[in-house]
């Protein structure tokens, strides 16, 4: 096919048709899930009223049918993933047509080859019997993510499918597993998590029941986003319905993206409020795609820690210190599970989440090419050097109207402000409280020039959560940092 013919075909290609194909596979997976749940009910019923060899044989047969339905589900999701990512790349290639036709055609050709390869391997796997892998060499919770990836890659396709179908709970939180496979493991657990919540709500009362209902509502919203045909495909990388609920959700496959932004939210973040946080992360990825269609960007919402709910809790670094090792492990797992050349990995902490990121970075060896602090109350460090990041890869912004820089003042700084306000006639209050504070509750303000970060502009009226509004300088810069093009 000539270049002109490829160009003409790309111009008329509609990525929405591939998204529709992906959605159809997702719906088949949902239908198979309902059937598998019905078989589970039948297995329980048979065991309760029927005994003997015939009952054992029937129960075994029903169990085998359920396992086959589970295998069918994971094959559907693999096809869904391939079609979704192909559609996203086609959209980026079409966006390039008016600017760089050669780059557009090259991008489309690579996407076509990759999708063809993935679907071909899927077709082969569907005709390969699933079988249990050798027990020797299985990783445990102490196994480094790089070793997990080597173990997983050494398994045959049928062995990987067997583990996904039979041990999803174990695989769901295994750092180092490719994101696409981890997504399947976590999706397979969704129905069980819903049932657990329903049982817990039925036996709960008072405040505990209200809490569980909020978690259930959050889980319902998460499930809706996982099946949403609008926007980039969501990958469920972790889910915990304990306490107020936790989840790690990626938009676009972080295991194949050129750039990966991990967004760590702050105070009051939980499963019930995940939608707003995910939308902020998504805006950075969308803007990155607009600025650089040549590269793919995945945005990850890392809500895998117990964020503080009240000011008293947020005044302590304890929750950030508890969260930092898990964030470090997750980032290392992203690096280990990535396909092809390493992605540029950027970690962004908002509000109290910036302290989580600061603690994770300060320990050294953090699997991130850059860190970004937004509306920070301090990151647990006195200077950018303490974070042990590459030169020029510590970034920070705080809007003039963000209350965090005034509410999270260090005790010593507050005393000095009060002295200035009382001792200087007329202008004392402005000198004391009208400028951003240098010394915050958790260390030097990373947006203060003396900290040593690369401070970038925000809209003065952004407040504490307006940094991600479209058209703001902060959104453009966060996208450029993710791409590695910020100056």
N, C-alpha and C positions, 0 to 999 in steps of 0.2 A: 504494500500500500504506500502510495506517495505521501510526502509530507503534507501537501495540500489536501489530500483526501483525509489524513488523520486530523488535520486542523478543522476541516469541515465537520467531521464526525464528532469531535470534541465540542464544537460550538453548539450542536443540536442535542448533545447528550443531556439528559435530565437526571441529576443526582437524586431527585425525589423518587424516581422509579426504583433506585437501588435501596433507598431508605424504606420504601414500601415493602420491598422484598424482605429486608431485614425484619421489619415489623411482623410480617406473616410468619416467619420462622419463630419469632418470639411468642406469637399467639399459639402456634403449635406446641411450643414448650409448656405454655400455661395450661393448655388442654390436657396434655400428657400428665402434668402435675396433678390435675383434678382426678384423673383416672387412677393414678398411682395412689392417691390418698384413699380413694374408694376401695382399692384392693387391700390397703392396710386395714381398713375397717372390716372387710370380709375375712381377712386372716384371723383377726381377733375374735370375730363372731364364731367362726368354725371351731376354733380351739375351745370355746366355751360350751359348746353343745354336742360336740362329736368327738369320740375317742376311738382309738384303734389304728390299724395299719392304713386303712383307706383315708382316715382323717389326716394322718401324717403325710400321706402322699398328696392329698389335696392342698394342704397347707404349704407344702414345699412347692407345688406347682404355682399357686397364687403368688408366693414369694418370688419365684423366678420371673413371672410375668411383671411383677412390680419392678424388679431390677432391670428388666429390658426396657420398660417405660422410662426409667431413670436414665439409662444409656441413650435412649432416643432424645430425651430432653437435653442432655449435654451436647449431643450432635446438633440439635436445633440451635442452641446458643452459640456454638462454634460457627455455624453458618451465618447467624445473626451478626456476630462480631466481624466476620470477614466482609459481609455486604455493607455494614455500617461504616467501617473504616474506608472501604473503597468509595462509598458515596461522599464521605467527608473530603477525601483527597481529590476526587473529581471536582468538587465545588471549589477547592483552592486552585486547581489547575485552570478552571474556567475564569476565575478571578484574575489570573495572570495573562489571559489571552490578549487583552488590550495593551499590556505593558511589555511583555517579553514572551513572544510566541514560542521561541525555542525552549525556554524554561518550562512553559506550560505543557508542551508536547512531551518533554522529557519526564516531567512529573507524572503525567497521565500514563505514559508507557510503563514507568516503574510501578505505579499503582496497579495497572492491569496485570503485570507479571506477578506481583505479590499476591493479588487476589486469586489469580489462576492457580498459583502454587498452593495457597492455603485451602482452596476448595478441592483441589485434586487430592491433597493429603487427607482431607476430611472424608472424601469418597472412599479412599483406600481403607481408612480406619473403620468405616462403617461395615466393611466386609471382613474385618479382622476380629476374631473372637476376643472379648475382654477376658483377661486372666489375672490372677493375683501375682504380684511380683515376689521376688525372693525376700524373705524376712531380714536377711543380713544387710547391714548398711543403712537401715532406715534412720533418718535423722530424728532428733528429739529437740526439746525446747532450748537446749544449749548449743545446738549445731549452728555455726556461722552461716549467714545467708548464702555466701558463695558456695559453700559445701552443699547446701540444700539444692541450689541450682544445678550443680554437677550431678548430684544423685538423680534429680528429676529428669535431666536431659539424657541420662544413660538408660532410662526405662524405655521399653517399647511402647508404642501408642496404645496397644491393648492393655498394657499394665497401668499406664497413666489413667485410662478410662475406668478401669476396675477400681482404682483407688478413689477417683472422683465420685463414682457411683456408690461406693460402700463406706468410705471414710471421709466424707465431706467435712464433718465437724473438726477432724484433726487437721485437714489441709487448709481450712478456711483462714487460719491465722498464721500460716507458715511463711515467714519472711524469706524471700529468695525464690519463691514460686513465681512463675510468670503471671503478670496481672490478669491475663485472659483466663487462665486456669483457676486462679484464686477467685475471680468473679463467679465462675460456674459453681465452685464449691459453696460460696456464700449464698448464691441464689437457691441452691438446692435446700438450704436450711431455712428459708423464709417461712414456709408453711409451718414447720415445727415451731418456729419462734412465735408466730401468731397464736398457735394453739396453746403454747406455754403461757402467753399473756392472758388469753381468755380464761384459762384455768385459774391463774393467779388472781385475776379480777373477781372471779366468782367467789373466791374465798376471802377476799380482803374487805376492809371497812375503813371509813373515815379518810384521813389524809393519805394513807397508803393506797387506798383504792383510787383516789383522785390522781395520785402520781402514776399509777399503772395505766390509767386511762389516757393520760397525756403521752406516755410512752407508746401506747397502742396507736394513738392518733399520729404520732411521729412516724411509726413504722408503716402506717397506711399511706402517708404522704411519700415516704421513701419508696414504697412499692410502686406508687403511681409514677414517680420519676424514672424508675427503672424500666417501665414499659412505655415511656413517653416517646412519641415519634418526632417530636420537635426538639431541635438542638442536638448537640453531640451525644453519642451513646454513653450511658452511664455504666460504670464498672463498680460493682460492690466488692470492696477489698477487705472489709471487716465489719462485723455487727455484733453488738453486745446489748442485750435488753435489760441488764442489771442496772440498779440505781435509777438514773434519769435517762439512760440509753446512750450508746456511743455508736458511731459509724465512721467508716473511711470510704469515701466515694470519689471516684475519678471520672472526669468528663473527657472522653477520648482515651484511647489505650495508652497508659503511661509506659507500658513495656515496649512500645514501638515508636513513640513520639520523639521528635528532635529535641524538644524542650519540655521540662516537667516542672510545674509550679506546685509546691505543697503549701496550702493555706492553713495556718493554725489559728483558730478563733480564740476569743478571750472570754471574759466573765459572762456568765449565764448561758453559754452555749450548751445545748443538749440536743437529743434526738428530736424533740418537739419543735425546735427552732432551726433545724439543720437547713431548711429551704433557703432562708435569707443568706446564711453563710455560703452555701453552695452557689447561689446567684452571684455573690461578690467574686468568688474565685472564677466563675464562668466568664464574667465580664473581662477579666484580664486575658483569658485565653482567646476570647473573641477579638479583642483589640489586637492581640499579638498576631492573629491570623490576618487581620486587616493590614497590619504594618508589614508583615512578611508572609505572603501566601506560599512561598517556597518551602517553608518549614512547618512541621506539625507541632502543636502545643497541647499538652494535656494539663488540666487543672485538677488538683486533688484536694478535697476537703479532709483534713486530718482531725477528726473529732474523736480521738481515741484516748481521752483523759477526762478526769473528773474536774471540769472547770468550776471555779468558785461561783456561787450564787449570790453571796452577800458581801458587803464591803469588808466585814470582819474577816471573812475567808480570803478575800483578795488581798488583804494586808499582809498575808503570810506567803512566803516563797515555797511552802511545803508542797503544794500541789504541782507547781512547776518542776520542782526537783524530782517528784515521783514520776512525772510525765516524760522528762528529758530522755531517760534510757530507752523508753519505748519509741520515741520519735527518732532517735539515733538508729535503732534497729530497723525501723521502717524504711528510713532513707537508704540504709545499707542494702536492704532487700530490694528496693527499687533499682539500685545500681546493679545488683547481682542478677536480677530477673530480666534485665533489658535485652532486647534483641538487636543485633547489629552494633554500630558504633555507639559509645556512651552518650547518653543524653546530657544536655545542660540541665542540672538540677538546682533549682532555686527554692528556698524555704522562706515563707513570709509569715511573720507573727503579728497579729493585731491585738492591741491592748494587752491584757494579761498573757495572751499567747506569745507576745514578744519575749516575755520572761522565759517561757518554755523553750523557745528557739535559742535564746541567749545561753541558757544552761546547757542545752544540747551541744551548741557550738564550742563553748568554753572548755569542754572536756577533751577537745582535740580529735582529729580524725573523722570529723563530721562529713558524711557523704553529701556535700552540697557545694556547688560552685559559687554560690552567693547567698546572702541572707538579707532580708528586708524587714525593717521595723516600722510599723504604722501605728500612730497614736499610742506610743509606748509609755508606761509608767516607770521605765527603767528595765534594763535587761540583765541585771545582776553583774554588771561589769563597769569599770571606771573608764575604759577606753576600748576602741575598736580592736586594738592589738591583742587584748585578752581573749578575743573570740577565735583567734587562730584560723582566720579565713584567708584566702588569697588576697593579695594587695588590691585595694580598690573595689572589693566585693562585699563591703558592709554598707548598707544603704539605710536611710531613715528619713521619715517625713512626719511632721506634726502640724496640723492646721492651727492658725492663730485662735480659732474659736473652739478648739478641742479642749474640753474641760479637764482631761486627764492630766495635763501639765500643770494645772492649778490645784486639782483635788489630790494629786498623789505627790505632794511636796514632801521632801525629807524633813524630819523634825527640826534639824539644825537650820535648814533653809527657811522654814516657817518662822522661827524665832528671829532670824535676821530681817525677814520681811516686816515683821511686826515692829521691830526697832526702827527701821527706815521709815515706815508709814507714820510712826508717832513722832519721829525726830526731825523730819523735813517738812517745813510748812508748805501748804498748797499742793505741791507735786509729790509729796511723800507716798501717797497711796498708789499713784500711777507708777512711780519708780519701783515700788515693792511688788505690786500685783498686776501691773499692766504689760509685763513682758514675760516671755516664756521662762520657766524655771530651769536652772542648770542642774540642781541637785534634786532628784526625784526619789521616790520611796525605795526603789530597787536599784539605785545607783545613778550615775551621771546620765542626764537626758541624752539619748543617742542622736537627737536632732540639734544638740548644742555643738557649735564648731569645735569646741575643745575635746569632744569625744573622739573625733577622728573618722567618723563615718562620712560617706558621700551624701550630703543632705540635699533632697530634691523638693521642688515646690509643690504645694497643695493649694487648692482654692481656699482663701481665708475663711469662707463661710462653711467649710465642709463639716464642722463639728466633729463628732467622734466616729461617725459611720458613713460620711459622705465622700470618702476618698475614692470610691468605686463608681461614682456617678459618671455617666457618659459625657465626654467633652471636657472633663477636668484634666489639668496637667498631671495630677498624681496618677490617674489611670493610664495615661500615655506612658509615663515613666516606668510604672510597674510592668507594663507590657514589654517595654524596651529592655528592662533589666532581665526579664524572663528570656528574651531573645538573645541577650548578650550584646545588644547594640546601643545601650544607654551611654551617654557621654557626660 
